[in-house]
Amino acid sequence: MKMTTAIERGTEYLCIKLGEVVTAIQQVAVVKGLAMWEVERTLGGGTRKRLIVPARSLLPLGGPGTGGLQGA
């Protein structure tokens, strides 16, 4: 069962668990009522790694009026 969240595919977010910028790929599961998202982060040398994180650990990086982090 998919839950609706404000997370959008292909958008960059700050993952507070990692302290890094990640790109949302897709919602993969709901665990104990929390939406879980597959995200991708870029490591040194252009290598990419995919991880599963809860939606609540993703903060938007947007500009003015988006409610996200400014100048991150």
Residue, then its C-alpha position, 0 to 999 in steps of 0.5 A: m500500500k502506497m502512502t502519499t508524501a510530499i516527496e517527488r521522484g527525481t528531486e534532490y533532498l538533504c538526507i538528515k540520516l546521511g548528511e548528504v544530498v540525495t535524489a529520490i528514485q521511488q517509494v518502495a514500501v511502507v514500514k510501520g506506517l512510514a513511507m520508505w524511499e529508494v534514494e541515490r547518492t553520488l560518491g567520489g569519482g561519480t560512483r552512485k549508491r542506492l539506499i532505502v530511507p524513511a520519507r521523514s529523513l528527507l528535507p527539500l533543498g528548494g528555493p524561496g517559497t518551497g519551505g526547504l533549506q536555503g543556500a544548502 
